[in-house]
Every structure is written in C-alpha cells, then in structure tokens.
Amino acid sequence: MSCAEVTAALQQHPEDENLFFSWAQGFMSGLNTELLKRGETDLNELPFDAQKQSISAYCKGNPHAPYFEAVFKLYDRMRHDQGLPNYEQTWQQPH
C-alpha cells in the first residue's frame, strides 16, 4: 500500500492505526532478526507514539511512497540514534 492509501484508510477508520503499527513493528522485528549478530536495533527505545508520528509525518510528506518505506526510514533513524550503521551499511560490512 502507498502512504496515501494508508492515510486515507486511517482517516476513515482511525481505530485501525494499531493494526498498521503492529505490521510496522513486525516488519522492523524481521529486519532485526537478520541483524542479530551485527547489532540489532532496540525497537522500544523510541516511544511508540513517537514512532507512529514519524511514520505519519513521512507518509504526509511522501504520499506516493510505499508504506513500508516510511517504516524502513523510521528503522534506520532509530539505528542512527542508537549509534548503529544504517541497514544497508550493515550488509556491506564483512561477516
């Protein structure tokens, strides 16, 4: 789904925000699983409300972007804030 589609869906059904956010948490947990030996991201360090706001702000500024991109940008932001390399840089490091 695009950010615009998610935003429109949430305008019609704001009670579904937690469903989308649960998906976002699952997506980021999946990314973490791949990085367990290379420095996983603490998904609880940034409060959930701030995470939701970050996704929403990205989607408002990038309505044609896929929703997962907003989540991925949040994930990389949290990695940066925790002193970890971004996801792509992690995969470029030798194993």
C-alpha positions as CSV (number, residue, x, y, z in Angstrom):
1,M,0.0,0.0,0.0
2,S,1.1,3.6,-0.6
3,C,1.4,6.1,2.2
4,A,-1.6,7.9,0.6
5,E,-3.7,4.7,0.8
6,V,-2.8,4.1,4.4
7,T,-3.5,7.8,5.3
8,A,-6.9,7.6,3.6
9,A,-7.8,4.3,5.3
10,L,-6.9,5.8,8.7
11,Q,-9.0,8.9,8.0
12,Q,-12.0,6.6,7.5
13,H,-11.1,4.2,10.3
14,P,-8.7,5.8,12.9
15,E,-9.2,2.8,15.1
16,D,-7.1,0.8,12.7
17,E,-3.9,2.7,13.5
18,N,-2.7,-0.1,15.8
19,L,-3.2,-2.7,13.1
20,F,-0.9,-0.8,10.7
21,F,1.6,-0.1,13.5
22,S,1.6,-3.8,14.5
23,W,2.6,-4.6,11.0
24,A,5.3,-1.9,11.2
25,Q,6.7,-3.5,14.4
26,G,6.6,-6.9,12.8
27,F,8.5,-5.6,9.7
28,M,11.2,-4.0,11.9
29,S,11.4,-7.1,14.0
30,G,12.1,-9.1,10.9
31,L,14.8,-6.7,9.9
32,N,16.3,-7.1,13.4
33,T,16.3,-10.9,13.0
34,E,18.7,-10.6,10.1
35,L,21.0,-8.4,12.2
36,L,21.1,-10.3,15.4
37,K,24.9,-10.9,15.2
38,R,25.6,-7.4,13.8
39,G,23.8,-5.1,16.2
40,E,20.1,-5.3,16.5
41,T,18.0,-2.1,16.9
42,D,16.2,-1.5,20.2
43,L,12.7,-1.0,18.9
44,N,11.5,0.1,22.3
45,E,14.0,2.9,22.8
46,L,11.8,5.4,21.0
47,P,8.3,5.6,22.5
48,F,5.6,4.1,20.3
49,D,3.7,7.4,19.9
50,A,6.9,9.0,18.5
51,Q,7.3,6.0,16.2
52,K,3.8,6.4,14.9
53,Q,4.3,10.1,14.5
54,S,7.5,9.5,12.5
55,I,5.7,7.1,10.1
56,S,2.7,9.5,9.7
57,A,5.0,12.5,9.0
58,Y,6.9,10.6,6.4
59,C,3.7,9.5,4.7
60,K,2.3,13.0,4.7
61,G,5.5,14.3,3.0
62,N,5.7,11.3,0.6
63,P,2.2,10.2,-0.2
64,H,3.3,8.2,-3.2
65,A,5.9,6.2,-1.3
66,P,5.1,2.7,-0.2
67,Y,4.1,2.4,3.5
68,F,7.0,0.1,4.1
69,E,9.4,2.8,3.1
70,A,8.1,5.0,5.9
71,V,8.7,2.2,8.3
72,F,12.1,1.5,6.9
73,K,13.1,5.1,7.3
74,L,12.0,5.0,10.9
75,Y,14.0,1.9,11.4
76,D,17.2,3.5,10.0
77,R,16.6,6.6,12.1
78,M,16.4,4.5,15.3
79,R,19.6,2.7,14.2
80,H,21.3,6.1,13.7
81,D,20.1,7.4,17.1
82,Q,21.5,4.2,18.8
83,G,24.9,4.7,17.1
84,L,24.4,1.8,14.7
85,P,25.1,1.9,11.0
86,N,22.1,2.1,8.7
87,Y,20.7,-1.2,7.4
88,E,22.4,-1.0,4.0
89,Q,25.8,-0.3,5.5
90,T,25.4,-3.3,7.8
91,W,25.1,-5.6,4.9
92,Q,28.2,-4.1,3.3
93,Q,30.4,-5.0,6.3
94,P,32.3,-8.2,6.2
95,H,30.6,-11.1,8.0
